[in-house]
Amino acid sequence: GSCLESVKTAIDTGYRHIDGAFVYYNEHEVGQAIREKIAEGKIKREDIFYCGKLWNTCHPPELVRPTLEKTLKILQLDYVDLYIIELPMAFKPGDAIYPKDENGKFIYHETNLCATWEAMEACKDAGLAKSIGVSNFNRKQLEMILNKPGLKYKPVSNQVECHPYFTQPKLLEFCRQHDIVIVGYSPLGTSRDETWVNVSSPPLLKDPVLNAIGKRYNKTAAQIALRFNIQRGVVVIPKSFNPQRIRENFQVFDFSLTEQEMKEIEALNKNVRYVELLM
């Protein structure tokens, strides 16, 4: 239920880009929030930019469209604005989201990313997705798609971890050259959940430089971190269930960082991920 309320708060605040995924197990709430706000007359469907994701168990080309159709059924929407391949690796197809053997080891599956991409292109042609992209792809994996014979649509975006401690300069430059937008997840760092987070790096929002720059503008370290990426042309998708922080994270359009401040923040790069994606 908290997701439903958070999405409604976000829409009321002014957010229009909603980043979702089948494996977040909350698309029914997101869809309900969008539909309720449309019914209220607060927004039209075309005002919302919804991103859905193809999970690792669904890479075989014949599974791509049915998987997207399942997402649309859960959302009760006719199309998604962006559909992305969540990871460039595959798990064994089937009902288990994280398939494991009797020893608790992940069961992987061979994937042909180019074949999966062709199935994604077919979803776009069918009008089920307005745009298609990828996530957690490195340069080589992007090149595999970009250089694919008979490529119909190139990825419009690549969603990766991106924040002042992990600025992704090389990937950002490569994507710029190919008109691929970087969408930065964990733009505020992450929660300190040891099951999936590398907690050896200090919390981003405690950083003295971000806090000092924030004082100058009467802004929080979070707002400075978000503004930094926005000024670099990186799309940010901060996650919060806290109504006050949802509103705070949106208040980043009434100031600009100087070139010097941008350089200071760039210098914080440690080239270390919080989200290691060990699988």
ChimeraX commands (.cxc) that place a marker at each C-alpha (Angstrom):
marker #1 position 0.00,0.00,0.00 radius 0.5
marker #1 position 2.88,2.39,0.66 radius 0.5
marker #1 position 3.84,2.27,-3.02 radius 0.5
marker #1 position 0.36,3.38,-4.12 radius 0.5
marker #1 position 0.47,6.42,-1.83 radius 0.5
marker #1 position 4.06,7.27,-2.77 radius 0.5
marker #1 position 3.31,7.28,-6.50 radius 0.5
marker #1 position 0.25,9.48,-5.93 radius 0.5
marker #1 position 2.36,11.89,-3.84 radius 0.5
marker #1 position 5.02,11.91,-6.56 radius 0.5
marker #1 position 2.49,12.68,-9.32 radius 0.5
marker #1 position 0.96,15.47,-7.21 radius 0.5
marker #1 position 4.46,16.87,-6.63 radius 0.5
marker #1 position 5.18,16.97,-10.36 radius 0.5
marker #1 position 7.06,13.76,-11.12 radius 0.5
marker #1 position 6.16,12.25,-14.49 radius 0.5
marker #1 position 8.85,9.59,-15.05 radius 0.5
marker #1 position 8.10,6.41,-13.10 radius 0.5
marker #1 position 10.69,3.65,-13.11 radius 0.5
marker #1 position 9.14,0.25,-12.54 radius 0.5
marker #1 position 9.81,-3.45,-13.02 radius 0.5
marker #1 position 7.94,-6.72,-12.80 radius 0.5
marker #1 position 10.38,-7.94,-10.11 radius 0.5
marker #1 position 9.57,-5.00,-7.82 radius 0.5
marker #1 position 6.21,-6.73,-7.21 radius 0.5
marker #1 position 4.39,-3.40,-7.06 radius 0.5
marker #1 position 3.30,-2.70,-10.64 radius 0.5
marker #1 position -0.35,-3.25,-9.64 radius 0.5
marker #1 position -0.04,-0.37,-7.15 radius 0.5
marker #1 position 1.80,1.87,-9.62 radius 0.5
marker #1 position -0.86,1.24,-12.27 radius 0.5
marker #1 position -3.63,1.96,-9.78 radius 0.5
marker #1 position -1.99,5.24,-8.72 radius 0.5
marker #1 position -1.65,6.36,-12.35 radius 0.5
marker #1 position -5.26,5.43,-13.14 radius 0.5
marker #1 position -6.58,7.21,-10.01 radius 0.5
marker #1 position -4.71,10.39,-10.93 radius 0.5
marker #1 position -6.04,10.21,-14.49 radius 0.5
marker #1 position -9.58,9.77,-13.13 radius 0.5
marker #1 position -9.07,12.83,-10.89 radius 0.5
marker #1 position -8.12,14.85,-13.97 radius 0.5
marker #1 position -4.69,15.57,-12.48 radius 0.5
marker #1 position -2.87,14.02,-15.48 radius 0.5
marker #1 position -3.48,12.35,-18.84 radius 0.5
marker #1 position -1.90,9.00,-19.70 radius 0.5
marker #1 position 0.46,10.70,-22.17 radius 0.5
marker #1 position 1.82,12.92,-19.36 radius 0.5
marker #1 position 3.32,9.86,-17.64 radius 0.5
marker #1 position 6.56,8.22,-18.78 radius 0.5
marker #1 position 6.50,4.66,-17.46 radius 0.5
marker #1 position 9.56,2.40,-17.73 radius 0.5
marker #1 position 9.11,-1.37,-17.44 radius 0.5
marker #1 position 11.82,-4.04,-17.45 radius 0.5
marker #1 position 12.38,-7.47,-18.98 radius 0.5
marker #1 position 13.63,-9.80,-16.25 radius 0.5
marker #1 position 16.54,-12.28,-16.55 radius 0.5
marker #1 position 14.29,-15.36,-16.81 radius 0.5
marker #1 position 12.56,-13.95,-19.89 radius 0.5
marker #1 position 15.40,-13.45,-22.41 radius 0.5
marker #1 position 14.37,-16.14,-24.94 radius 0.5
marker #1 position 12.78,-14.17,-27.83 radius 0.5
marker #1 position 9.47,-16.05,-27.64 radius 0.5
marker #1 position 9.04,-14.92,-23.99 radius 0.5
marker #1 position 9.66,-11.19,-24.52 radius 0.5
marker #1 position 6.25,-10.09,-25.79 radius 0.5
marker #1 position 4.21,-12.28,-23.40 radius 0.5
marker #1 position 6.28,-10.89,-20.51 radius 0.5
marker #1 position 5.57,-7.30,-21.55 radius 0.5
marker #1 position 1.89,-8.14,-22.06 radius 0.5
marker #1 position 1.80,-9.52,-18.51 radius 0.5
marker #1 position 3.27,-6.24,-17.19 radius 0.5
marker #1 position 0.66,-4.25,-19.14 radius 0.5
marker #1 position -2.11,-6.43,-17.73 radius 0.5
marker #1 position -0.85,-5.86,-14.17 radius 0.5
marker #1 position -0.54,-2.09,-14.78 radius 0.5
marker #1 position -3.86,-2.03,-16.67 radius 0.5
marker #1 position -2.23,0.20,-19.28 radius 0.5
marker #1 position -2.14,-0.14,-23.08 radius 0.5
marker #1 position 1.57,0.56,-23.48 radius 0.5
marker #1 position 4.76,1.41,-21.61 radius 0.5
marker #1 position 6.80,4.43,-22.65 radius 0.5
marker #1 position 10.07,2.58,-22.27 radius 0.5
marker #1 position 10.82,-1.14,-22.01 radius 0.5
marker #1 position 14.35,-2.19,-21.13 radius 0.5
marker #1 position 16.39,-5.38,-20.81 radius 0.5
marker #1 position 17.15,-5.28,-17.07 radius 0.5
marker #1 position 20.47,-7.17,-17.15 radius 0.5
marker #1 position 22.73,-8.48,-19.94 radius 0.5
marker #1 position 22.69,-11.99,-18.45 radius 0.5
marker #1 position 19.98,-14.61,-18.12 radius 0.5
marker #1 position 18.61,-17.01,-15.54 radius 0.5
marker #1 position 16.88,-20.27,-16.42 radius 0.5
marker #1 position 13.38,-19.50,-17.73 radius 0.5
marker #1 position 10.49,-20.62,-15.56 radius 0.5
marker #1 position 8.31,-19.52,-12.66 radius 0.5
marker #1 position 11.18,-18.96,-10.21 radius 0.5
marker #1 position 12.38,-15.33,-10.33 radius 0.5
marker #1 position 15.75,-16.35,-8.85 radius 0.5
marker #1 position 16.15,-20.00,-9.95 radius 0.5
marker #1 position 18.64,-21.93,-7.78 radius 0.5
marker #1 position 19.90,-25.50,-7.69 radius 0.5
marker #1 position 19.93,-27.81,-4.63 radius 0.5
marker #1 position 23.17,-26.12,-3.45 radius 0.5
marker #1 position 21.61,-22.68,-3.51 radius 0.5
marker #1 position 23.58,-21.61,-6.63 radius 0.5
marker #1 position 21.90,-19.54,-9.34 radius 0.5
marker #1 position 20.90,-21.46,-12.44 radius 0.5
marker #1 position 22.03,-19.43,-15.44 radius 0.5
marker #1 position 20.83,-19.64,-19.02 radius 0.5
marker #1 position 22.61,-18.84,-22.25 radius 0.5
marker #1 position 21.36,-15.61,-23.77 radius 0.5
marker #1 position 21.61,-14.17,-27.26 radius 0.5
marker #1 position 21.19,-10.47,-26.60 radius 0.5
marker #1 position 20.77,-9.68,-30.29 radius 0.5
marker #1 position 17.86,-12.13,-30.60 radius 0.5
marker #1 position 16.29,-10.73,-27.43 radius 0.5
marker #1 position 16.73,-7.23,-28.87 radius 0.5
marker #1 position 14.90,-8.21,-32.07 radius 0.5
marker #1 position 11.97,-9.37,-29.92 radius 0.5
marker #1 position 12.10,-5.99,-28.13 radius 0.5
marker #1 position 11.97,-4.24,-31.52 radius 0.5
marker #1 position 8.87,-6.28,-32.38 radius 0.5
marker #1 position 7.21,-5.02,-29.15 radius 0.5
marker #1 position 7.88,-1.45,-30.25 radius 0.5
marker #1 position 6.47,-2.17,-33.72 radius 0.5
marker #1 position 3.35,-3.63,-32.08 radius 0.5
marker #1 position 2.83,-0.40,-30.11 radius 0.5
marker #1 position 3.28,-2.11,-26.74 radius 0.5
marker #1 position 6.37,0.01,-25.97 radius 0.5
marker #1 position 7.00,3.52,-27.31 radius 0.5
marker #1 position 10.76,3.16,-26.85 radius 0.5
marker #1 position 13.19,0.35,-26.00 radius 0.5
marker #1 position 16.47,0.39,-24.12 radius 0.5
marker #1 position 18.80,-1.54,-21.86 radius 0.5
marker #1 position 20.11,-1.54,-18.31 radius 0.5
marker #1 position 23.45,-2.47,-16.71 radius 0.5
marker #1 position 25.05,-2.86,-20.16 radius 0.5
marker #1 position 28.74,-2.07,-20.60 radius 0.5
marker #1 position 30.30,-0.66,-23.75 radius 0.5
marker #1 position 30.94,-4.07,-25.36 radius 0.5
marker #1 position 27.37,-5.20,-24.79 radius 0.5
marker #1 position 26.04,-1.92,-26.22 radius 0.5
marker #1 position 28.30,-2.31,-29.25 radius 0.5
marker #1 position 26.96,-5.82,-29.81 radius 0.5
marker #1 position 23.46,-4.33,-30.24 radius 0.5
marker #1 position 24.58,-1.20,-32.14 radius 0.5
marker #1 position 26.58,-3.30,-34.64 radius 0.5
marker #1 position 23.89,-5.96,-35.05 radius 0.5
marker #1 position 23.13,-6.65,-38.75 radius 0.5
marker #1 position 19.64,-5.40,-39.61 radius 0.5
marker #1 position 19.32,-3.26,-36.47 radius 0.5
marker #1 position 15.94,-1.55,-36.59 radius 0.5
marker #1 position 16.01,0.59,-33.42 radius 0.5
marker #1 position 19.01,1.34,-31.28 radius 0.5
marker #1 position 18.64,1.49,-27.50 radius 0.5
marker #1 position 17.41,4.95,-26.47 radius 0.5
marker #1 position 18.77,4.57,-22.95 radius 0.5
marker #1 position 21.06,2.59,-20.68 radius 0.5
marker #1 position 20.08,2.51,-17.00 radius 0.5
marker #1 position 23.14,2.13,-14.75 radius 0.5
marker #1 position 24.31,3.04,-11.27 radius 0.5
marker #1 position 25.45,6.68,-11.36 radius 0.5
marker #1 position 26.19,9.18,-8.58 radius 0.5
marker #1 position 29.11,11.35,-7.35 radius 0.5
marker #1 position 31.05,8.31,-6.06 radius 0.5
marker #1 position 30.50,6.40,-9.31 radius 0.5
marker #1 position 30.31,8.94,-12.14 radius 0.5
marker #1 position 30.72,6.57,-15.13 radius 0.5
marker #1 position 32.69,9.11,-17.27 radius 0.5
marker #1 position 33.75,6.66,-20.02 radius 0.5
marker #1 position 30.35,5.03,-20.41 radius 0.5
marker #1 position 28.65,8.44,-20.33 radius 0.5
marker #1 position 30.91,9.69,-23.14 radius 0.5
marker #1 position 30.35,6.55,-25.25 radius 0.5
marker #1 position 26.58,6.81,-24.81 radius 0.5
marker #1 position 26.60,10.52,-25.68 radius 0.5
marker #1 position 28.38,9.71,-28.96 radius 0.5
marker #1 position 25.60,7.27,-29.83 radius 0.5
marker #1 position 22.64,9.37,-28.59 radius 0.5
marker #1 position 21.93,6.89,-25.80 radius 0.5
marker #1 position 20.63,8.56,-22.63 radius 0.5
marker #1 position 22.16,7.42,-19.35 radius 0.5
marker #1 position 19.50,6.90,-16.67 radius 0.5
marker #1 position 21.20,6.87,-13.27 radius 0.5
marker #1 position 19.82,4.57,-10.60 radius 0.5
marker #1 position 20.89,4.93,-6.95 radius 0.5
marker #1 position 21.63,8.64,-7.65 radius 0.5
marker #1 position 21.69,9.23,-3.87 radius 0.5
marker #1 position 23.79,6.16,-3.12 radius 0.5
marker #1 position 21.68,3.31,-1.71 radius 0.5
marker #1 position 20.15,1.88,1.41 radius 0.5
marker #1 position 22.69,0.13,3.67 radius 0.5
marker #1 position 21.27,-3.33,3.06 radius 0.5
marker #1 position 24.20,-5.75,3.18 radius 0.5
marker #1 position 22.32,-8.43,1.24 radius 0.5
marker #1 position 22.76,-6.46,-1.99 radius 0.5
marker #1 position 24.81,-3.36,-1.18 radius 0.5
marker #1 position 28.57,-2.94,-0.82 radius 0.5
marker #1 position 28.61,-1.11,2.52 radius 0.5
marker #1 position 32.40,-0.66,2.55 radius 0.5
marker #1 position 31.89,2.71,0.81 radius 0.5
marker #1 position 30.71,5.47,3.15 radius 0.5
marker #1 position 27.12,6.77,2.75 radius 0.5
marker #1 position 27.10,9.28,-0.12 radius 0.5
marker #1 position 24.79,11.74,1.62 radius 0.5
marker #1 position 27.22,12.18,4.53 radius 0.5
marker #1 position 29.88,13.48,2.11 radius 0.5
marker #1 position 31.42,16.77,3.41 radius 0.5
marker #1 position 31.78,18.31,-0.07 radius 0.5
marker #1 position 28.13,17.68,-1.00 radius 0.5
marker #1 position 26.99,19.05,2.36 radius 0.5
marker #1 position 29.22,22.14,2.13 radius 0.5
marker #1 position 27.95,22.97,-1.37 radius 0.5
marker #1 position 24.39,22.33,-0.12 radius 0.5
marker #1 position 24.82,24.96,2.63 radius 0.5
marker #1 position 25.65,27.60,0.01 radius 0.5
marker #1 position 22.32,27.04,-1.73 radius 0.5
marker #1 position 20.28,26.10,1.33 radius 0.5
marker #1 position 19.90,22.62,-0.19 radius 0.5
marker #1 position 20.47,19.09,1.11 radius 0.5
marker #1 position 23.34,16.81,0.03 radius 0.5
marker #1 position 20.70,14.74,-1.81 radius 0.5
marker #1 position 19.54,17.75,-3.81 radius 0.5
marker #1 position 23.15,18.58,-4.73 radius 0.5
marker #1 position 23.81,14.97,-5.85 radius 0.5
marker #1 position 20.69,15.01,-8.04 radius 0.5
marker #1 position 21.46,18.43,-9.50 radius 0.5
marker #1 position 25.01,17.29,-10.33 radius 0.5
marker #1 position 23.78,14.44,-12.52 radius 0.5
marker #1 position 21.01,16.49,-14.14 radius 0.5
marker #1 position 23.58,19.09,-15.22 radius 0.5
marker #1 position 25.67,16.31,-16.79 radius 0.5
marker #1 position 22.67,15.19,-18.85 radius 0.5
marker #1 position 22.05,12.09,-16.73 radius 0.5
marker #1 position 18.41,11.23,-15.97 radius 0.5
marker #1 position 17.97,10.58,-12.24 radius 0.5
marker #1 position 15.45,8.20,-10.64 radius 0.5
marker #1 position 15.68,8.71,-6.86 radius 0.5
marker #1 position 13.61,6.24,-4.85 radius 0.5
marker #1 position 11.73,7.25,-1.72 radius 0.5
marker #1 position 8.60,6.33,0.23 radius 0.5
marker #1 position 8.93,9.40,2.47 radius 0.5
marker #1 position 6.49,12.16,1.32 radius 0.5
marker #1 position 8.77,14.97,2.52 radius 0.5
marker #1 position 11.79,13.52,0.71 radius 0.5
marker #1 position 9.75,12.83,-2.42 radius 0.5
marker #1 position 8.96,16.55,-2.50 radius 0.5
marker #1 position 12.54,17.53,-1.57 radius 0.5
marker #1 position 14.06,15.41,-4.35 radius 0.5
marker #1 position 11.94,17.36,-6.85 radius 0.5
marker #1 position 13.20,20.76,-5.70 radius 0.5
marker #1 position 16.32,20.75,-7.87 radius 0.5
marker #1 position 15.26,23.01,-10.73 radius 0.5
marker #1 position 15.56,26.39,-8.98 radius 0.5
marker #1 position 19.37,26.59,-8.83 radius 0.5
marker #1 position 22.48,25.65,-10.82 radius 0.5
marker #1 position 25.90,24.44,-9.74 radius 0.5
marker #1 position 28.91,26.40,-10.99 radius 0.5
marker #1 position 31.54,24.84,-13.22 radius 0.5
marker #1 position 33.92,24.83,-10.25 radius 0.5
marker #1 position 31.38,23.04,-8.03 radius 0.5
marker #1 position 30.73,20.47,-10.77 radius 0.5
marker #1 position 34.49,19.79,-10.89 radius 0.5
marker #1 position 34.67,19.45,-7.10 radius 0.5
marker #1 position 31.87,16.88,-7.17 radius 0.5
marker #1 position 33.39,15.03,-10.15 radius 0.5
marker #1 position 36.59,14.71,-8.11 radius 0.5
marker #1 position 34.67,12.65,-5.51 radius 0.5
marker #1 position 34.49,9.71,-7.95 radius 0.5
marker #1 position 35.80,6.54,-6.29 radius 0.5
marker #1 position 34.89,4.26,-9.21 radius 0.5
marker #1 position 33.23,1.90,-6.75 radius 0.5
marker #1 position 29.71,0.52,-7.05 radius 0.5
marker #1 position 27.26,0.30,-4.18 radius 0.5
marker #1 position 25.15,-2.16,-6.17 radius 0.5
marker #1 position 27.60,-4.89,-7.10 radius 0.5
marker #1 position 25.09,-7.22,-8.84 radius 0.5
marker #1 position 27.11,-10.20,-7.67 radius 0.5
marker #1 position 24.86,-12.63,-9.51 radius 0.5
marker link #1:1,2 radius 0.2
marker link #1:2,3 radius 0.2
marker link #1:3,4 radius 0.2
marker link #1:4,5 radius 0.2
marker link #1:5,6 radius 0.2
marker link #1:6,7 radius 0.2
marker link #1:7,8 radius 0.2
marker link #1:8,9 radius 0.2
marker link #1:9,10 radius 0.2
marker link #1:10,11 radius 0.2
marker link #1:11,12 radius 0.2
marker link #1:12,13 radius 0.2
marker link #1:13,14 radius 0.2
marker link #1:14,15 radius 0.2
marker link #1:15,16 radius 0.2
marker link #1:16,17 radius 0.2
marker link #1:17,18 radius 0.2
marker link #1:18,19 radius 0.2
marker link #1:19,20 radius 0.2
marker link #1:20,21 radius 0.2
marker link #1:21,22 radius 0.2
marker link #1:22,23 radius 0.2
marker link #1:23,24 radius 0.2
marker link #1:24,25 radius 0.2
marker link #1:25,26 radius 0.2
marker link #1:26,27 radius 0.2
marker link #1:27,28 radius 0.2
marker link #1:28,29 radius 0.2
marker link #1:29,30 radius 0.2
marker link #1:30,31 radius 0.2
marker link #1:31,32 radius 0.2
marker link #1:32,33 radius 0.2
marker link #1:33,34 radius 0.2
marker link #1:34,35 radius 0.2
marker link #1:35,36 radius 0.2
marker link #1:36,37 radius 0.2
marker link #1:37,38 radius 0.2
marker link #1:38,39 radius 0.2
marker link #1:39,40 radius 0.2
marker link #1:40,41 radius 0.2
marker link #1:41,42 radius 0.2
marker link #1:42,43 radius 0.2
marker link #1:43,44 radius 0.2
marker link #1:44,45 radius 0.2
marker link #1:45,46 radius 0.2
marker link #1:46,47 radius 0.2
marker link #1:47,48 radius 0.2
marker link #1:48,49 radius 0.2
marker link #1:49,50 radius 0.2
marker link #1:50,51 radius 0.2
marker link #1:51,52 radius 0.2
marker link #1:52,53 radius 0.2
marker link #1:53,54 radius 0.2
marker link #1:54,55 radius 0.2
marker link #1:55,56 radius 0.2
marker link #1:56,57 radius 0.2
marker link #1:57,58 radius 0.2
marker link #1:58,59 radius 0.2
marker link #1:59,60 radius 0.2
marker link #1:60,61 radius 0.2
marker link #1:61,62 radius 0.2
marker link #1:62,63 radius 0.2
marker link #1:63,64 radius 0.2
marker link #1:64,65 radius 0.2
marker link #1:65,66 radius 0.2
marker link #1:66,67 radius 0.2
marker link #1:67,68 radius 0.2
marker link #1:68,69 radius 0.2
marker link #1:69,70 radius 0.2
marker link #1:70,71 radius 0.2
marker link #1:71,72 radius 0.2
marker link #1:72,73 radius 0.2
marker link #1:73,74 radius 0.2
marker link #1:74,75 radius 0.2
marker link #1:75,76 radius 0.2
marker link #1:76,77 radius 0.2
marker link #1:77,78 radius 0.2
marker link #1:78,79 radius 0.2
marker link #1:79,80 radius 0.2
marker link #1:80,81 radius 0.2
marker link #1:81,82 radius 0.2
marker link #1:82,83 radius 0.2
marker link #1:83,84 radius 0.2
marker link #1:84,85 radius 0.2
marker link #1:85,86 radius 0.2
marker link #1:86,87 radius 0.2
marker link #1:87,88 radius 0.2
marker link #1:88,89 radius 0.2
marker link #1:89,90 radius 0.2
marker link #1:90,91 radius 0.2
marker link #1:91,92 radius 0.2
marker link #1:92,93 radius 0.2
marker link #1:93,94 radius 0.2
marker link #1:94,95 radius 0.2
marker link #1:95,96 radius 0.2
marker link #1:96,97 radius 0.2
marker link #1:97,98 radius 0.2
marker link #1:98,99 radius 0.2
marker link #1:99,100 radius 0.2
marker link #1:100,101 radius 0.2
marker link #1:101,102 radius 0.2
marker link #1:102,103 radius 0.2
marker link #1:103,104 radius 0.2
marker link #1:104,105 radius 0.2
marker link #1:105,106 radius 0.2
marker link #1:106,107 radius 0.2
marker link #1:107,108 radius 0.2
marker link #1:108,109 radius 0.2
marker link #1:109,110 radius 0.2
marker link #1:110,111 radius 0.2
marker link #1:111,112 radius 0.2
marker link #1:112,113 radius 0.2
marker link #1:113,114 radius 0.2
marker link #1:114,115 radius 0.2
marker link #1:115,116 radius 0.2
marker link #1:116,117 radius 0.2
marker link #1:117,118 radius 0.2
marker link #1:118,119 radius 0.2
marker link #1:119,120 radius 0.2
marker link #1:120,121 radius 0.2
marker link #1:121,122 radius 0.2
marker link #1:122,123 radius 0.2
marker link #1:123,124 radius 0.2
marker link #1:124,125 radius 0.2
marker link #1:125,126 radius 0.2
marker link #1:126,127 radius 0.2
marker link #1:127,128 radius 0.2
marker link #1:128,129 radius 0.2
marker link #1:129,130 radius 0.2
marker link #1:130,131 radius 0.2
marker link #1:131,132 radius 0.2
marker link #1:132,133 radius 0.2
marker link #1:133,134 radius 0.2
marker link #1:134,135 radius 0.2
marker link #1:135,136 radius 0.2
marker link #1:136,137 radius 0.2
marker link #1:137,138 radius 0.2
marker link #1:138,139 radius 0.2
marker link #1:139,140 radius 0.2
marker link #1:140,141 radius 0.2
marker link #1:141,142 radius 0.2
marker link #1:142,143 radius 0.2
marker link #1:143,144 radius 0.2
marker link #1:144,145 radius 0.2
marker link #1:145,146 radius 0.2
marker link #1:146,147 radius 0.2
marker link #1:147,148 radius 0.2
marker link #1:148,149 radius 0.2
marker link #1:149,150 radius 0.2
marker link #1:150,151 radius 0.2
marker link #1:151,152 radius 0.2
marker link #1:152,153 radius 0.2
marker link #1:153,154 radius 0.2
marker link #1:154,155 radius 0.2
marker link #1:155,156 radius 0.2
marker link #1:156,157 radius 0.2
marker link #1:157,158 radius 0.2
marker link #1:158,159 radius 0.2
marker link #1:159,160 radius 0.2
marker link #1:160,161 radius 0.2
marker link #1:161,162 radius 0.2
marker link #1:162,163 radius 0.2
marker link #1:163,164 radius 0.2
marker link #1:164,165 radius 0.2
marker link #1:165,166 radius 0.2
marker link #1:166,167 radius 0.2
marker link #1:167,168 radius 0.2
marker link #1:168,169 radius 0.2
marker link #1:169,170 radius 0.2
marker link #1:170,171 radius 0.2
marker link #1:171,172 radius 0.2
marker link #1:172,173 radius 0.2
marker link #1:173,174 radius 0.2
marker link #1:174,175 radius 0.2
marker link #1:175,176 radius 0.2
marker link #1:176,177 radius 0.2
marker link #1:177,178 radius 0.2
marker link #1:178,179 radius 0.2
marker link #1:179,180 radius 0.2
marker link #1:180,181 radius 0.2
marker link #1:181,182 radius 0.2
marker link #1:182,183 radius 0.2
marker link #1:183,184 radius 0.2
marker link #1:184,185 radius 0.2
marker link #1:185,186 radius 0.2
marker link #1:186,187 radius 0.2
marker link #1:187,188 radius 0.2
marker link #1:188,189 radius 0.2
marker link #1:189,190 radius 0.2
marker link #1:190,191 radius 0.2
marker link #1:191,192 radius 0.2
marker link #1:192,193 radius 0.2
marker link #1:193,194 radius 0.2
marker link #1:194,195 radius 0.2
marker link #1:195,196 radius 0.2
marker link #1:196,197 radius 0.2
marker link #1:197,198 radius 0.2
marker link #1:198,199 radius 0.2
marker link #1:199,200 radius 0.2
marker link #1:200,201 radius 0.2
marker link #1:201,202 radius 0.2
marker link #1:202,203 radius 0.2
marker link #1:203,204 radius 0.2
marker link #1:204,205 radius 0.2
marker link #1:205,206 radius 0.2
marker link #1:206,207 radius 0.2
marker link #1:207,208 radius 0.2
marker link #1:208,209 radius 0.2
marker link #1:209,210 radius 0.2
marker link #1:210,211 radius 0.2
marker link #1:211,212 radius 0.2
marker link #1:212,213 radius 0.2
marker link #1:213,214 radius 0.2
marker link #1:214,215 radius 0.2
marker link #1:215,216 radius 0.2
marker link #1:216,217 radius 0.2
marker link #1:217,218 radius 0.2
marker link #1:218,219 radius 0.2
marker link #1:219,220 radius 0.2
marker link #1:220,221 radius 0.2
marker link #1:221,222 radius 0.2
marker link #1:222,223 radius 0.2
marker link #1:223,224 radius 0.2
marker link #1:224,225 radius 0.2
marker link #1:225,226 radius 0.2
marker link #1:226,227 radius 0.2
marker link #1:227,228 radius 0.2
marker link #1:228,229 radius 0.2
marker link #1:229,230 radius 0.2
marker link #1:230,231 radius 0.2
marker link #1:231,232 radius 0.2
marker link #1:232,233 radius 0.2
marker link #1:233,234 radius 0.2
marker link #1:234,235 radius 0.2
marker link #1:235,236 radius 0.2
marker link #1:236,237 radius 0.2
marker link #1:237,238 radius 0.2
marker link #1:238,239 radius 0.2
marker link #1:239,240 radius 0.2
marker link #1:240,241 radius 0.2
marker link #1:241,242 radius 0.2
marker link #1:242,243 radius 0.2
marker link #1:243,244 radius 0.2
marker link #1:244,245 radius 0.2
marker link #1:245,246 radius 0.2
marker link #1:246,247 radius 0.2
marker link #1:247,248 radius 0.2
marker link #1:248,249 radius 0.2
marker link #1:249,250 radius 0.2
marker link #1:250,251 radius 0.2
marker link #1:251,252 radius 0.2
marker link #1:252,253 radius 0.2
marker link #1:253,254 radius 0.2
marker link #1:254,255 radius 0.2
marker link #1:255,256 radius 0.2
marker link #1:256,257 radius 0.2
marker link #1:257,258 radius 0.2
marker link #1:258,259 radius 0.2
marker link #1:259,260 radius 0.2
marker link #1:260,261 radius 0.2
marker link #1:261,262 radius 0.2
marker link #1:262,263 radius 0.2
marker link #1:263,264 radius 0.2
marker link #1:264,265 radius 0.2
marker link #1:265,266 radius 0.2
marker link #1:266,267 radius 0.2
marker link #1:267,268 radius 0.2
marker link #1:268,269 radius 0.2
marker link #1:269,270 radius 0.2
marker link #1:270,271 radius 0.2
marker link #1:271,272 radius 0.2
marker link #1:272,273 radius 0.2
marker link #1:273,274 radius 0.2
marker link #1:274,275 radius 0.2
marker link #1:275,276 radius 0.2
marker link #1:276,277 radius 0.2
marker link #1:277,278 radius 0.2
marker link #1:278,279 radius 0.2
view
